[in-house]
């Protein structure tokens, strides 16, 4: 199991220090950054790959519940840390993984960490299952062709069509837009790197600032997609 990255958000510096001290006993988690300003935390979260967020709720300017709403859909486990029990229902409506009441005990935190690790492992298993069993049907020469996700190397725009490459020399051509292809391919498995290219993450062999490689195939990275590629690299980089 890889180490999971996390950030801590609380307007009280002492609360952050206490939580840091407790988490030091859990090598499963690595603290990327801490924030007493929730607006700065949101900016960081939006620009970086984060596995887990520990956040207070009652904070000036941007409260913890609103902060999480801004990032709904992000592949991040959220744990609320608060002195108030009355926000629990709303927190779990936001799909929080846990809700810790201050003062946080080391024993209770250990249960939370176990839950985080279990959640991460289940998500990885789900993604692996999706890669093994997932597929789509595309219309090719009048027939609907079944193509497994795991067989797709990349998708390339071709006028009003797209080419779905399943090897360096084999491809299926179908009347389709890149936008529709992007919406129908799972984001856990594929990444848009250019207005004309969508790439299977599993097939990427190396990443460079201006392009990436799928073996001998070079795919450009457009300026509007550099942040997405950078997040992918940061998430998996040792």
C-alpha positions as a Markdown table, in Angstrom:
| # | Residue | x | y | z |
|---|---|---|---|---|
| 1 | Unk | 0.0 | 0.0 | 0.0 |
| 2 | Unk | 1.4 | 3.4 | -1.0 |
| 3 | Unk | 1.6 | 6.2 | 1.5 |
| 4 | Unk | -1.4 | 8.5 | 1.3 |
| 5 | Unk | -1.0 | 12.2 | 1.0 |
| 6 | Unk | -3.0 | 14.5 | 3.2 |
| 7 | Unk | -3.5 | 18.2 | 4.1 |
| 8 | Unk | -4.7 | 19.6 | 7.5 |
| 9 | Unk | -7.0 | 22.7 | 7.6 |
| 10 | Unk | -7.8 | 24.5 | 10.8 |
| 11 | Unk | -7.8 | 28.2 | 11.8 |
| 12 | Unk | -6.4 | 27.3 | 15.2 |
| 13 | Unk | -2.6 | 26.6 | 14.9 |
| 14 | Unk | -2.6 | 24.6 | 18.1 |
| 15 | Unk | -5.3 | 22.2 | 16.7 |
| 16 | Unk | -3.1 | 21.6 | 13.7 |
| 17 | Unk | -0.1 | 20.9 | 15.9 |
| 18 | Unk | -2.0 | 18.4 | 18.0 |
| 19 | Unk | -3.3 | 16.6 | 14.9 |
| 20 | Unk | 0.2 | 16.5 | 13.4 |
| 21 | Unk | 1.5 | 15.0 | 16.6 |
| 22 | Unk | -1.1 | 12.2 | 16.5 |
| 23 | Unk | -0.6 | 11.5 | 12.8 |
| 24 | Unk | 3.1 | 11.2 | 13.3 |
| 25 | Unk | 2.3 | 7.7 | 14.7 |
| 26 | Unk | 0.7 | 6.7 | 11.4 |
| 27 | Unk | 3.2 | 6.3 | 8.6 |
| 28 | Unk | 0.4 | 5.3 | 6.2 |
| 29 | Unk | -0.3 | 9.1 | 5.9 |
| 30 | Unk | 2.1 | 11.8 | 4.7 |
| 31 | Unk | 1.3 | 15.4 | 5.4 |
| 32 | Unk | 1.8 | 17.6 | 2.3 |
| 33 | Unk | 0.8 | 20.9 | 3.9 |
| 34 | Unk | -1.1 | 22.6 | 6.7 |
| 35 | Unk | -3.4 | 25.7 | 6.5 |
| 36 | Unk | -4.9 | 28.1 | 8.9 |
| 37 | Unk | -6.5 | 30.0 | 6.0 |
| 38 | Unk | -9.2 | 27.8 | 4.4 |
| 39 | Unk | -9.3 | 29.9 | 1.1 |
| 40 | Unk | -5.6 | 29.2 | 0.6 |
| 41 | Unk | -6.2 | 25.5 | 1.4 |
| 42 | Unk | -8.9 | 25.4 | -1.3 |
| 43 | Unk | -6.5 | 26.9 | -3.9 |
| 44 | Unk | -3.9 | 24.3 | -3.0 |
| 45 | Unk | -6.4 | 21.4 | -3.1 |
| 46 | Unk | -7.6 | 22.5 | -6.5 |
| 47 | Unk | -4.1 | 22.5 | -7.9 |
| 48 | Unk | -2.6 | 19.4 | -6.3 |
| 49 | Unk | -3.4 | 15.7 | -5.9 |
| 50 | Unk | -4.5 | 15.0 | -2.4 |
| 51 | Unk | -5.7 | 11.7 | -1.0 |
| 52 | Unk | -7.1 | 12.9 | 2.3 |
| 53 | Unk | -8.2 | 16.2 | 3.7 |
| 54 | Unk | -8.7 | 16.8 | 7.5 |
| 55 | Unk | -10.6 | 20.0 | 7.9 |
| 56 | Unk | -12.2 | 22.0 | 10.7 |
| 57 | Unk | -15.8 | 23.3 | 10.1 |
| 58 | Unk | -16.1 | 26.7 | 11.9 |
| 59 | Unk | -13.5 | 28.9 | 10.1 |
| 60 | Unk | -13.7 | 32.5 | 9.0 |
| 61 | Unk | -14.3 | 33.4 | 5.3 |
| 62 | Unk | -14.7 | 29.9 | 4.1 |
| 63 | Unk | -16.1 | 27.3 | 6.5 |
| 64 | Unk | -15.2 | 23.6 | 6.1 |
| 65 | Unk | -18.5 | 22.5 | 4.7 |
| 66 | Unk | -18.5 | 25.0 | 2.0 |
| 67 | Unk | -14.8 | 24.2 | 1.3 |
| 68 | Unk | -15.7 | 20.6 | 0.7 |
| 69 | Unk | -18.7 | 21.5 | -1.5 |
| 70 | Unk | -16.4 | 23.4 | -3.7 |
| 71 | Unk | -14.4 | 20.2 | -4.3 |
| 72 | Unk | -17.3 | 17.7 | -4.6 |
| 73 | Unk | -16.3 | 15.0 | -7.1 |
| 74 | Unk | -12.7 | 15.2 | -6.2 |
| 75 | Unk | -11.1 | 11.8 | -5.6 |
| 76 | Unk | -10.3 | 12.7 | -2.0 |
| 77 | Unk | -11.3 | 11.2 | 1.4 |
| 78 | Unk | -12.6 | 14.0 | 3.7 |
| 79 | Unk | -12.4 | 13.9 | 7.5 |
| 80 | Unk | -14.0 | 16.7 | 9.5 |
| 81 | Unk | -12.4 | 17.7 | 12.8 |
| 82 | Unk | -14.6 | 19.9 | 14.9 |
| 83 | Unk | -15.7 | 20.7 | 18.4 |
| 84 | Unk | -19.4 | 20.8 | 17.3 |
| 85 | Unk | -21.5 | 17.6 | 17.0 |
| 86 | Unk | -24.4 | 19.4 | 15.3 |
| 87 | Unk | -22.8 | 19.5 | 11.8 |
| 88 | Unk | -22.5 | 15.7 | 11.5 |
| 89 | Unk | -25.6 | 15.1 | 9.3 |
| 90 | Unk | -24.6 | 17.7 | 6.8 |
| 91 | Unk | -21.0 | 16.4 | 6.8 |
| 92 | Unk | -22.0 | 12.9 | 5.9 |
| 93 | Unk | -24.4 | 14.3 | 3.3 |
| 94 | Unk | -21.2 | 15.6 | 1.7 |
| 95 | Unk | -19.9 | 12.0 | 1.8 |
| 96 | Unk | -17.4 | 12.6 | 4.5 |
| 97 | Unk | -15.4 | 9.5 | 5.4 |
| 98 | Unk | -15.4 | 10.4 | 9.1 |
| 99 | Unk | -16.3 | 13.0 | 11.7 |
| 100 | Unk | -13.9 | 13.6 | 14.6 |
| 101 | Unk | -14.9 | 15.6 | 17.7 |
| 102 | Unk | -12.3 | 17.6 | 19.4 |
| 103 | Unk | -10.3 | 17.0 | 21.5 |
| 104 | Unk | -9.3 | 14.1 | 19.2 |
| 105 | Unk | -8.1 | 11.1 | 21.0 |
| 106 | Unk | -5.3 | 9.0 | 19.5 |
| 107 | Unk | -7.4 | 5.8 | 19.8 |
| 108 | Unk | -10.3 | 7.4 | 17.9 |
| 109 | Unk | -7.9 | 8.8 | 15.3 |
| 110 | Unk | -6.4 | 5.3 | 14.8 |
| 111 | Unk | -9.8 | 4.0 | 13.8 |
| 112 | Unk | -10.1 | 6.9 | 11.3 |
| 113 | Unk | -6.8 | 6.0 | 9.7 |
| 114 | Unk | -7.8 | 2.4 | 9.4 |
| 115 | Unk | -11.0 | 3.5 | 7.7 |
| 116 | Unk | -9.0 | 5.8 | 5.3 |
| 117 | Unk | -6.7 | 2.9 | 4.4 |
| 118 | Unk | -9.6 | 0.5 | 3.8 |
| 119 | Unk | -11.3 | 3.1 | 1.6 |
| 120 | Unk | -8.2 | 3.7 | -0.5 |
| 121 | Unk | -7.7 | -0.1 | -1.0 |
| 122 | Unk | -11.3 | -0.6 | -2.0 |
| 123 | Unk | -11.1 | 2.3 | -4.5 |
| 124 | Unk | -7.9 | 0.8 | -6.0 |
| 125 | Unk | -9.6 | -2.5 | -6.3 |
| 126 | Unk | -12.6 | -0.9 | -8.0 |
| 127 | Unk | -10.4 | 0.9 | -10.5 |
| 128 | Unk | -8.6 | -2.4 | -11.3 |
| 129 | Unk | -11.9 | -4.1 | -11.8 |
| 130 | Unk | -13.1 | -1.3 | -14.1 |
| 131 | Unk | -9.9 | -1.7 | -16.2 |
| 132 | Unk | -10.4 | -5.5 | -16.4 |
| 133 | Unk | -14.1 | -5.5 | -17.2 |
| 134 | Unk | -15.1 | -2.1 | -18.5 |
| 135 | Unk | -15.9 | -1.5 | -22.2 |
| 136 | Unk | -17.7 | 0.7 | -24.6 |
| 137 | Unk | -19.5 | 0.1 | -27.9 |
| 138 | Unk | -18.8 | 2.4 | -30.9 |
| 139 | Unk | -20.3 | 2.4 | -34.3 |
| 140 | Unk | -17.8 | 1.2 | -37.0 |
| 141 | Unk | -18.9 | 0.6 | -40.6 |
| 142 | Unk | -22.5 | 0.1 | -39.6 |
| 143 | Unk | -21.8 | -2.3 | -36.7 |
| 144 | Unk | -21.4 | -1.6 | -33.0 |
| 145 | Unk | -17.9 | -2.7 | -32.0 |
| 146 | Unk | -17.2 | -3.6 | -28.4 |
| 147 | Unk | -13.9 | -2.2 | -27.2 |
| 148 | Unk | -12.4 | -3.0 | -23.8 |
| 149 | Unk | -11.0 | -0.1 | -21.8 |
| 150 | Unk | -7.8 | -2.1 | -21.2 |
| 151 | Unk | -7.3 | -2.5 | -24.9 |
| 152 | Unk | -7.4 | 1.3 | -25.7 |
| 153 | Unk | -4.0 | 3.0 | -26.0 |
| 154 | Unk | -5.2 | 6.5 | -27.0 |
| 155 | Unk | -8.0 | 8.3 | -28.8 |
| 156 | Unk | -7.1 | 10.8 | -31.6 |
| 157 | Unk | -9.3 | 13.5 | -33.2 |
| 158 | Unk | -9.8 | 13.1 | -36.9 |
| 159 | Unk | -12.0 | 15.8 | -38.5 |
| 160 | Unk | -15.6 | 14.9 | -37.4 |
| 161 | Unk | -14.4 | 11.4 | -36.4 |
| 162 | Unk | -12.1 | 9.9 | -33.8 |
| 163 | Unk | -9.6 | 7.1 | -34.1 |
| 164 | Unk | -9.5 | 4.7 | -31.2 |
| 165 | Unk | -6.1 | 3.1 | -31.2 |
| 166 | Unk | -5.8 | -0.3 | -29.6 |
| 167 | Unk | -2.2 | -0.9 | -30.8 |
| 168 | Unk | 0.4 | 1.2 | -32.6 |
| 169 | Unk | -1.0 | 0.0 | -35.9 |
| 170 | Unk | -4.6 | -1.0 | -35.2 |
| 171 | Unk | -7.4 | 1.6 | -34.8 |
| 172 | Unk | -11.2 | 1.9 | -35.1 |
| 173 | Unk | -12.6 | 5.0 | -36.8 |
| 174 | Unk | -16.0 | 6.2 | -35.6 |
| 175 | Unk | -18.2 | 9.3 | -36.1 |
| 176 | Unk | -17.8 | 10.9 | -32.7 |
| 177 | Unk | -16.6 | 14.1 | -30.9 |
| 178 | Unk | -13.7 | 14.2 | -28.5 |
| 179 | Unk | -16.0 | 15.8 | -25.9 |
| 180 | Unk | -18.3 | 12.9 | -26.0 |
| 181 | Unk | -15.4 | 10.4 | -25.9 |
| 182 | Unk | -14.0 | 12.2 | -22.8 |
| 183 | Unk | -17.3 | 12.1 | -21.1 |
| 184 | Unk | -17.8 | 8.4 | -21.8 |
| 185 | Unk | -14.3 | 7.2 | -20.8 |
| 186 | Unk | -13.7 | 6.9 | -17.0 |
| 187 | Unk | -11.5 | 9.6 | -15.7 |
| 188 | Unk | -9.8 | 7.1 | -13.4 |
| 189 | Unk | -8.4 | 5.4 | -16.5 |
| 190 | Unk | -8.0 | 8.0 | -19.1 |
| 191 | Unk | -6.7 | 11.6 | -19.3 |
| 192 | Unk | -7.2 | 14.4 | -21.9 |
| 193 | Unk | -3.7 | 15.7 | -22.8 |
| 194 | Unk | -4.5 | 17.8 | -25.8 |
| 195 | Unk | -7.6 | 19.0 | -27.7 |
| 196 | Unk | -6.9 | 16.1 | -30.1 |
| 197 | Unk | -5.8 | 13.4 | -27.7 |
| 198 | Unk | -7.1 | 11.3 | -24.9 |
| 199 | Unk | -4.6 | 8.8 | -23.4 |
| 200 | Unk | -4.9 | 5.6 | -21.4 |
| 201 | Unk | -3.1 | 6.3 | -18.1 |
| 202 | Unk | -2.1 | 2.6 | -17.8 |
| 203 | Unk | -0.3 | 2.8 | -21.2 |
| 204 | Unk | 1.8 | 5.9 | -20.4 |
| 205 | Unk | 5.5 | 4.9 | -20.3 |
| 206 | Unk | 7.1 | 8.4 | -19.6 |
| 207 | Unk | 6.0 | 12.0 | -19.1 |
| 208 | Unk | 7.9 | 15.1 | -20.3 |
| 209 | Unk | 6.9 | 18.8 | -20.1 |
| 210 | Unk | 5.7 | 19.1 | -23.7 |
| 211 | Unk | 4.7 | 15.5 | -24.4 |
| 212 | Unk | 4.3 | 12.0 | -23.1 |
| 213 | Unk | 5.1 | 8.6 | -24.5 |
| 214 | Unk | 3.2 | 5.3 | -24.9 |
| 215 | Unk | 6.2 | 3.2 | -25.8 |
| 216 | Unk | 7.4 | 4.5 | -29.2 |
| 217 | Unk | 4.3 | 6.7 | -29.6 |
| 218 | Unk | 4.7 | 10.4 | -28.7 |
| 219 | Unk | 1.6 | 12.3 | -27.6 |
| 220 | Unk | 1.6 | 16.1 | -27.3 |
| 221 | Unk | 0.6 | 17.9 | -24.0 |
| 222 | Unk | -1.5 | 21.0 | -24.8 |
| 223 | Unk | -1.0 | 24.1 | -22.7 |
| 224 | Unk | -4.6 | 23.9 | -21.4 |
| 225 | Unk | -4.0 | 20.3 | -20.2 |
| 226 | Unk | -0.6 | 20.7 | -18.5 |
| 227 | Unk | -2.1 | 21.1 | -15.0 |
| 228 | Unk | -4.0 | 17.8 | -15.4 |
| 229 | Unk | -0.9 | 16.0 | -16.5 |
| 230 | Unk | 1.1 | 17.6 | -13.7 |
| 231 | Unk | -1.5 | 16.3 | -11.1 |
| 232 | Unk | -1.2 | 12.8 | -12.6 |
| 233 | Unk | 2.5 | 12.9 | -12.3 |
| 234 | Unk | 2.5 | 14.3 | -8.7 |
| 235 | Unk | -0.1 | 11.7 | -7.6 |
| 236 | Unk | 2.1 | 8.8 | -8.6 |
| 237 | Unk | 5.6 | 10.2 | -8.2 |
| 238 | Unk | 7.8 | 8.7 | -5.6 |
